[in-house]
Amino acid sequence: MYWEKALSEAERALAILPPSPKVSEFQNIRSLFPYIHTPSPLQEVSTEIQLNKIGAQLFILEDLTGSGKTEAALTLAKRLMSSGRANGIFYALPTMATANAMYSRLVDVLSKLYLPGSKPSLILAHSRSRLMEGFTSKIWDNLLKGSSEFNNEIPVYAGCASWFAESSKKALLADVGVGTIDQALMGVLQFRHNNLRLLGLEKKVFIVDEVHAYDAYMGKELEQLISVLAYYGAPIILLSATMSQTQRTQYLSAFQSVLSVEPSKDSDVETLSYPLFTKADSNGIESIPVLSNRPRNIDVSWLSSEKQCIEYIIEKASSGKSVVWIRNTIDDALRAFRSLLSSKKIDPEKILLFHSRFAFSDRQRIEEQAVSELGKRSSSERAGKIVIATQVIEQSLDIDADELISDLAPIDLLVQRSGRLHRHNRDASGRVKDTGADERGTPVLHILAPRWAESPQQDWYSAMFHAGAYVYPNHARLWLTQKVLREQGTIQLPDNARLLIESVYGNGLDIPSGLQDSALEDRGKEYSARSMAKNNLIVFSAGYSSVSFQEDLSSADWNSGVSDDIDDSYFAGDVSTRLASESVNIWLAKNTNGKIIPYSGGDGPEAWESSRLSVRRGWWEKNKNACIGLSEDCLEDWCREHKKNKDYSLVLLVEENCDFYTDREGLVGNNKKQEE
């Protein structure tokens, strides 16, 4: 009886859906990207490389920021789809901001992947996708009228079938998707419905951008996911501008671990080349050095105090230059912002502060303002503009600064940050040029750092950057960064890109005795993080069983059955895709005539989500007394109404003249605005 009913319901559900879209034939790169008149060398290899008809394939594309890696990867993905190796794409990125930006780009490409008349589904997969402007086109809505799903209520925000958009665990089943890497990593972690996520990835080209951005914990998870997808035969593409040799080796080893061949490696001469196109399959590893279509030389200058930075910014902004200062902590960014305001030498409206402790609505507004004033299409309005920001602009924002200052950070992050400097060719007036050299002179990356010391003491970095010392705890890595940049004097891309990275992340490096404890402690944390990730991963060799055994997939025999080492806790109770400090969700609210409404205005779940931000629990415990929240009873009622966990939820009241949160400074807690 049940089986007959289930079959009937299944047939009814399938009848609602449109036919699967059919992939069109690959023509050339311009058919996907009409604006590409001359493909870059990396894009040419992506167009011409021979593809296997069967078996797993892994591609690693390494090239400079802004070099066209995305177009190369999507061209390669299109070829794989046209050859029958996949029927869709999932594009994974490290943050929601980068995912949002990529979603907008995929919208333009979607129809070119399939035959005319097809109706492919496109999903934006992360927790705030409903707040992404543009994720509103209803590709399938007309075909879904009459569906009984969700009590006949079909969300209008979905840019694809509402069935996919309603739940993140079903999102990966859409034909084409873009989202945070977390959505895919949950397929190999002890989360319920992980098999549904893997089912969605099995027949797709899996593209992972900004691979260098993942720490030891997430790196271990990604290795597992690569192994699983390689076992299924799904094609994988990894993209990076600053990947270390260690990371590259780990991902290649994870891929080869499930192939029925002896692991192989390519020559050091090939792997030290940059840019580099790598293809791995059952026949081995092939590395193809390619030329760069966008060489860059960036001079390096050193600053030794915040006062120097402030004076330099005032000087350059007063002469009409746009300036960006990337700080390592929010409190440092806030102090710099206030120092510029208190100087009275810069129009306050020309100074923008950007960090992660803003409500989503304010953060989105600030991001749009930054792109409008310093983005590719900006011109005269960029004159004298100043952006003080944290790491939030390292990857996600397409902004172009005339002058750039950065706090000392690991070399790969400095290379990423330098991508915001002279990003687009401009004339002396700031207008974008289609041809010819940039008329703003040689770009210079100014780095705020401790004074150089051949034999640094233990507090070499922390004495200057007290809070930053916790953000980047491996101070030996920071010292090595300063050392190699002092020796080179310039960042020559791509010529010394590999040298810079390996001088900081390579093996067998000489570390001063005063910083060895820092390096060893950080190495221990990396080993611990990988071990924790391993414990949270699903052991697929256990098969469909209620038991699992703790054995690394890379050394597991997929047909070995269940080990005697039994652990009944197959699904862990507290598993996360990221290893981070415990966070607290904060919703900002206003009290209007006794009614608690979202800070961002409006009503409903989206308005409340736009009013949310997250902070570390440690930060909150130190700053909670400076903030005004709902009473215990009101918070309980609010959590009950909005179905939130009271232990991890807070609602703060942002009233007029509020000093713990403002739309210009964000959530400051005890660090209240100074009197001017």
BAVEXMI-416138 format. One line per 4 residues: their letters; for each residue x, y, z of C-alpha. Coordinates in steps of 0.05 Angstrom, whole numbers, plus 5000, padded with zeros to 4 digits. Each point is the difference from the previous one (the first is absolute). Layout:
% residues N
a> X:Y:Z  ...
END
This chain:
% residues 676
mywe> 5000:5000:5000  5055:5048:5020  5042:4981:4939  4942:5014:4952
kals> 4988:5067:5033  5074:5018:4997  5003:4982:4926  4939:5043:4986
eaer> 5030:5059:5039  5066:4992:4964  4967:5001:4931  4961:5062:5020
alai> 5063:5035:5024  5038:4983:4936  4942:5024:4957  5008:5069:5030
lpps> 5072:5007:4979  5022:5021:4931  5043:4953:4958  5074:5000:5016
pkvs> 5036:5053:4959  5044:4973:4944  5072:5024:4996  5019:5036:4936
efqn> 5064:4987:4961  5062:5039:5017  5020:5049:4945  5053:5046:5026
irsl> 5015:5045:5060  4967:5060:4967  4934:4963:4996  5001:5002:5077
fpyi> 5035:5066:5010  4990:5047:4940  5044:5053:5033  5062:4955:4994
htps> 5033:5018:4933  5068:4969:5015  5000:4942:5050  5054:5000:5053
plqe> 5052:4944:4997  4964:4965:5058  4933:5006:4963  5032:4972:4937
vste> 5024:4938:5037  4930:4992:5030  4972:5001:4930  5050:4952:4969
iqln> 5020:4950:5054  4979:4929:4983  4945:4973:5045  4992:4928:5020
kiga> 4935:4966:4980  4997:4959:5063  5031:5002:5070  5012:5053:5051
qlfi> 5036:5065:4982  5028:5055:5043  5022:5067:4972  5039:5053:5039
ledl> 5003:5069:4970  5051:5048:5032  5005:5071:4975  4998:5072:5024
tgsg> 4940:5035:5029  4959:5030:4944  5033:4957:4947  4936:4966:4975
ktea> 5003:4935:5041  4925:5001:5007  4988:5002:4925  5053:4946:4990
altl> 4966:4955:5052  4930:5010:4971  5026:4987:4929  5031:4935:5025
akrl> 4935:4983:5036  4959:5013:4937  5046:4953:4960  4992:4946:5053
mssg> 4925:5008:4998  4998:4998:4924  5041:4936:5000  4950:4966:5045
rang> 5043:5000:5063  4951:5044:5039  4932:5032:4994  5010:5061:5044
ifya> 5047:5041:5043  5009:5017:5073  5046:5059:5012  5025:5003:5072
lptm> 5031:5062:5033  5025:5017:5070  4951:5055:5019  4928:5021:4987
atan> 5025:5065:4969  5043:4964:4949  4942:4952:4986  4952:5058:4989
amys> 5048:5031:4950  5009:4934:4963  4925:4988:4997  4992:5065:4961
rlvd> 5052:4977:4950  4969:4931:4992  4932:5030:4984  5030:5026:4935
vlsk> 5031:4933:4982  4944:4953:5019  4960:5000:4935  5064:4988:4960
lylp> 5013:4934:5034  4936:4967:4975  4959:4995:4936  4951:5056:4984
gskp> 4932:4988:5032  5030:4964:5060  4982:5025:5069  5060:4985:5045
slil> 4995:5015:5074  5051:5047:5031  5008:5002:5075  5037:5045:5048
ahsr> 5017:4955:5058  5015:5032:5066  4962:5022:5062  4985:5070:4976
srlm> 4984:4987:4927  4931:5030:5008  5032:5067:5015  5040:5000:4935
egft> 4970:5051:4953  4994:4966:4932  4983:4931:5028  4928:5014:4982
skiw> 4988:4979:4928  4950:4943:4998  5028:4952:4948  4953:4944:5020
dnll> 4945:5034:5038  4949:4997:4944  5012:4925:4993  4991:4989:5074
kgss> 4932:5031:5009  4955:4953:5035  5055:4965:5038  4978:4979:5069
efnn> 5069:5011:5029  5002:5048:5059  4924:5002:5003  4996:5030:4930
eipv> 5045:5057:5019  5057:5009:4951  5054:5050:5021  5008:5055:4949
yagc> 5073:5009:5018  5022:4935:4967  5038:5007:4935  4985:4927:4986
aswf> 4951:4947:5023  4974:5020:5068  5010:4929:5022  5075:5008:4992
aess> 5003:5070:5030  4961:4984:5063  5054:4956:5031  5076:5002:4996
kkal> 5004:4925:5002  4960:4996:4935  5034:5060:4967  5057:4959:4969
ladv> 4949:4961:4959  4988:5061:4956  5032:4998:4931  5049:5057:5013
gvgt> 5017:5027:5068  5047:5048:5034  5009:5005:5075  5048:4996:5058
idqa> 5046:4940:5004  4963:4980:5064  4940:4975:4960  5043:4948:4965
lmgv> 5044:4982:5060  4938:4978:5039  4996:4942:4951  5060:4967:5033
lqfr> 4987:5021:5072  4955:4967:5050  4939:5040:4982  4932:4971:4985
hnnl> 4982:4997:4926  5073:5002:4980  4984:4949:4946  4951:5049:4968
rllg> 5056:5051:4993  5047:4948:4969  4945:4979:4953  4996:5072:4977
lekk> 5075:5005:4988  5010:4931:4968  4983:5021:4928  5026:5071:5004
vfiv> 5065:5035:4986  5023:5020:5070  5038:5066:4998  5035:5026:5063
devh> 5025:5072:4997  5050:5034:5047  5026:4932:5023  5057:5033:5038
ayda> 4949:5033:5047  4984:4935:5037  5035:4984:5066  5026:4932:5023
ymgk> 4931:4978:5025  4962:5018:4936  5058:4975:4958  4993:4931:5030
eleq> 4925:5001:4986  5012:5021:4928  5051:4944:4990  4947:4950:5022
lisv> 4948:5031:4953  5050:4997:4942  5012:4926:5015  4926:4985:5001
layy> 4985:5037:4936  5060:4968:4966  4972:4932:5021  4934:5019:4966
gapi> 5037:5025:4939  4976:5072:5006  5047:5052:4969  5032:5049:5048
ills> 5031:5068:4987  5041:5038:5052  5018:5073:4992  5052:5041:5038
atms> 5046:5060:4993  5044:4983:5060  4997:4925:5013  5061:4971:5036
qtqr> 5035:4937:4977  4978:4965:5063  4926:5014:4985  5009:4979:4928
tqyl> 5032:4934:5020  4945:4985:5051  4944:5010:4950  5034:4959:4946
safq> 5014:4944:5050  4928:5000:5023  4977:4994:4927  5048:4944:4984
svls> 4986:4961:5064  4937:4968:4971  5027:4986:4930  5023:4930:4981
veps> 5070:5024:4984  5063:5015:5037  5003:5073:5023  5045:5042:4956
kdsd> 5027:5070:5001  5026:5049:4949  5069:5030:4997  5023:5057:5045
vetl> 5017:5041:4939  4928:4997:4976  4967:5011:5068  5043:5060:5016
sypl> 4976:5034:4937  4946:5053:5006  4948:5009:4972  4986:4925:4995
ftka> 4946:4955:4972  4998:4931:5032  4960:4939:4977  4997:4936:5041
dsng> 4966:4935:4981  5012:4925:5002  5059:5010:4952  5037:5045:5049
iesi> 5012:5075:5007  5014:5048:4943  5023:5071:5016  5000:5052:4946
pvls> 5037:5066:5013  4963:5058:4968  5017:5073:4988  4965:5057:5037
nrpr> 4958:5049:4962  5002:5050:5058  5070:5008:5030  5004:5049:5057
nidv> 5057:5032:5038  4982:5029:5068  5052:5037:5041  5001:4988:5075
swls> 5008:5056:5051  5001:4995:5076  4966:5042:5053  5015:4992:5074
sekq> 4943:5036:5036  4926:5015:4995  5017:5074:5002  5041:4993:4937
ciey> 4941:4964:4966  4951:5054:5020  5045:5056:4975  5012:4963:4934
iiek> 4926:4989:4989  4984:5073:5014  5055:5023:4952  4978:4954:4943
assg> 4925:5010:5009  5009:5076:5002  5035:4995:4932  4940:4963:4970
ksvv> 5025:4928:5008  4954:4944:5022  5030:4961:5059  4984:4933:5032
wirn> 5029:4976:5066  4989:4927:5016  5006:4985:5075  5005:4933:5034
tidd> 4947:5012:5054  4936:5039:5007  5024:5040:5060  5062:5022:4961
alra> 4956:5020:4941  4953:5038:5046  5059:5038:5033  5027:5020:4931
frsl> 4931:5023:4977  4991:5043:5062  5071:5029:4994  4985:5024:4930
lssk> 4934:5031:5022  5032:5035:5060  5055:5029:4956  4948:5047:4970
kidp> 5041:5000:4935  4956:4953:4960  4926:5008:4983  4966:4946:5043
ekil> 4955:4981:4941  5062:4978:4962  5020:4948:5053  4968:4931:5001
lfhs> 5008:4946:5053  4987:4928:4981  5004:4938:5043  4959:4939:5020
rfaf> 4965:5028:5062  4946:5036:4960  4929:4976:4992  4992:4969:4931
sdrq> 4959:5058:4974  5054:5051:5019  5055:4955:4976  4966:4992:4932
riee> 4991:5076:4996  5074:5013:5016  5023:4947:4951  4958:5032:4945
qavs> 5027:5069:5017  5072:4975:4998  4990:4968:4932  4963:5061:4973
elgk> 5055:5047:5022  5062:4957:4988  4975:4946:4952  5016:4990:4927
rsss> 4949:5051:4975  5021:5054:5049  5033:5063:4974  5001:5070:5029
erag> 4961:4979:5063  5059:4958:5023  5043:5062:5014  5019:5005:5073
kivi> 4959:4940:5023  5026:4959:5058  4980:4930:5020  5022:4971:5066
atqv> 4984:4926:5000  5017:4932:5028  5010:4935:4962  4929:5004:4973
ieqs> 5026:5034:4937  5058:4952:4986  4960:4958:4951  4929:5022:4991
ldid> 5002:5073:4978  5020:5023:4931  5030:5066:5024  5059:5036:4971
adel> 5043:5044:5045  5052:5051:4978  5037:4990:5066  4998:4938:5045
isdl> 5025:4989:5071  4996:4933:5035  5017:4976:5069  5053:4945:4997
apid> 4966:4934:4985  5022:4933:4970  5029:5006:4930  4941:4967:4964
llvq> 4952:5050:5031  5045:5059:4982  5000:4976:4928  4925:4995:5002
rsgr> 4994:5069:5030  5047:5029:4947  4947:4979:4950  4960:5061:5023
lhrh> 5057:5046:4978  4997:5027:4928  4951:4944:4985  4976:5033:4935
nrda> 5039:5040:4950  4985:5074:5008  5023:5067:4974  5027:5054:5046
sgrv> 4929:5025:5012  4975:4933:5024  4962:4980:4938  5004:4927:4978
kdtg> 5042:4986:4938  4988:4943:4952  5071:5000:4974  5068:5026:5021
ader> 5036:5004:5066  4973:5026:5065  5017:5074:5006  5001:5001:5076
gtpv> 5073:4979:5004  5029:4938:5032  4953:4971:5052  5028:4998:5071
lhil> 4977:4955:5056  5014:5034:5067  5006:4951:5057  4992:5020:5073
aprw> 5047:4953:5037  5047:4997:5060  5070:5024:4987  5043:4946:4968
aesp> 5039:4956:5047  5048:4945:4978  4991:4966:5068  4929:5019:5023
qqdw> 4976:4990:5071  4937:4962:5017  4959:5064:5003  5027:5027:4933
ysam> 4931:5002:4969  4953:5001:5060  5032:5063:5029  4975:5039:4940
fhag> 4937:4961:4982  4971:4975:5065  4934:4976:4972  5028:4981:4932
ayvy> 5048:4952:5035  4939:4956:5013  4974:5005:4929  5066:4976:4971
pnha> 5031:4960:5057  5059:4972:4959  5046:5060:5008  5057:4962:4967
rlwl> 4959:5000:4936  4991:5075:5005  5075:5009:5011  5015:4957:4940
tqkv> 4952:5043:4960  5036:5063:5019  5067:4967:4987  4985:4978:4929
lreq> 4966:5066:4981  5060:5039:5027  5047:4956:4959  4958:5006:4936
gtiq> 4980:5072:5008  4942:4989:4953  4943:4952:4985  5012:4978:4928
lpdn> 4941:4961:4975  5004:4948:4975  5076:4996:5000  5012:4995:5075
arll> 4931:4977:5022  5022:4928:5014  5064:5024:5035  4960:5046:5046
iesv> 4951:4945:5021  5051:4945:5010  5047:5047:5039  4945:5004:5052
ygng> 4962:4934:4994  5055:4954:4975  5034:4944:5040  5067:5006:5035
ldip> 4999:5075:5011  5046:5033:5050  4960:5031:5057  5031:5046:5053
sglq> 5004:4969:5069  4955:5055:5029  4942:4979:4954  5009:4925:5000
dsal> 4949:4989:5056  4949:5039:4959  5013:4958:4939  4998:4934:5038
edrg> 4936:5019:5036  4966:5018:4934  5025:4935:4968  4970:4962:5058
keys> 4933:5036:4990  5001:4981:4927  5011:4927:5017  4945:5004:5052
arsm> 4952:5033:4950  5012:4946:4948  4989:4947:5053  4935:5032:5022
aknn> 4977:5004:4928  5018:4927:4990  4958:4980:5061  4940:5038:4971
livf> 5005:4970:4931  4957:4942:4978  5039:4936:4989  4969:4977:4934
sagy> 5035:4933:5001  4952:4979:5056  4944:4998:4948  4927:5004:5019
ssvs> 5009:4984:5073  4984:5031:5067  5073:4994:5019  5063:5034:4976
fqed> 5074:4994:5013  5051:5054:5004  5044:4987:4940  5023:5051:4950
lssa> 4965:4992:4932  5066:5010:4964  5025:4934:5027  4933:4964:5003
dwns> 4981:4940:4957  4932:5018:4973  4980:4927:4997  5028:4978:5067
gvsd> 4935:4999:5038  4992:5022:5072  5059:5002:5047  4999:4967:5069
didd> 5015:5069:5029  4927:5019:5011  4974:5068:5021  4925:5004:5009
syfa> 4998:5076:4994  4997:5003:4924  4969:5070:5000  5036:5048:5045
gdvs> 4960:5047:5042  5041:5062:4987  5031:5004:4931  5019:5061:4961
trla> 5029:5013:4931  5046:5053:5031  5043:4999:5061  4987:5066:5034
sesv> 4985:5030:5068  4928:4993:5024  4958:5057:4972  4938:5036:5022
niwl> 4945:5023:4952  4977:5071:5012  4937:5030:4971  4995:5075:5002
aknt> 4931:5028:5013  4962:5064:5012  4944:5013:5049  4944:5036:4963
ngki> 4940:5016:5044  5013:4939:5042  5009:4954:4941  5067:4966:4986
ipys> 5016:5007:4926  5063:4983:4959  5055:5053:4998  5002:4997:4924
ggdg> 4926:5017:4994  4944:4959:4971  4975:4936:5030  5006:4925:4993
peaw> 5060:4952:5001  5038:5037:4945  4997:5066:5038  5025:4966:5063
essr> 5055:4965:4962  5022:5067:4971  5006:5025:5072  5045:4944:5023
lsvr> 5074:4994:5014  5044:4950:5036  5056:5011:5050  5047:4956:5039
rgww> 4971:4979:5067  5064:5023:5033  4992:5070:4971  4927:5001:5022
eknk> 5016:4981:5072  5049:5058:5005  4953:5051:4968  4929:4979:5018
naci> 4994:5049:5057  5008:5057:4951  4940:4978:4958  4926:5005:5012
glse> 4960:4938:4987  4929:4973:5010  4979:4979:5069  5004:4927:5016
dcle> 4925:4989:4991  4997:5041:4935  5059:4961:4971  4967:4935:5018
dwcr> 4936:5022:4964  5040:5024:4940  5038:4934:4995  4936:4961:5005
ehkk> 4967:5042:4946  5060:4996:4952  5020:4929:5018  5070:5017:5024
nkdy> 5044:4967:5052  5002:5046:5060  5069:4976:5020  5030:5026:4935
slvl> 4955:5059:4985  5000:5072:5022  4957:5060:4981  5030:5069:5010
lvee> 4959:5064:4999  5031:5053:4956  4968:5065:5023  5013:5072:4978
ncdf> 5069:5023:5023  5020:4928:5013  5075:4997:5015  5013:4924:4995
ytdr> 4977:4995:4928  4998:5051:4943  4992:4992:4925  5069:5031:4990
eglv> 5040:4962:5052  4961:4936:5010  4997:4963:5066  5054:5029:5045
gnnk> 4979:4977:5069  5045:5031:5053  5041:5035:4947  4950:5057:4997
kqee> 5007:5061:4956  5049:5050:5026  4980:5071:5013  5024:5044:4943
END
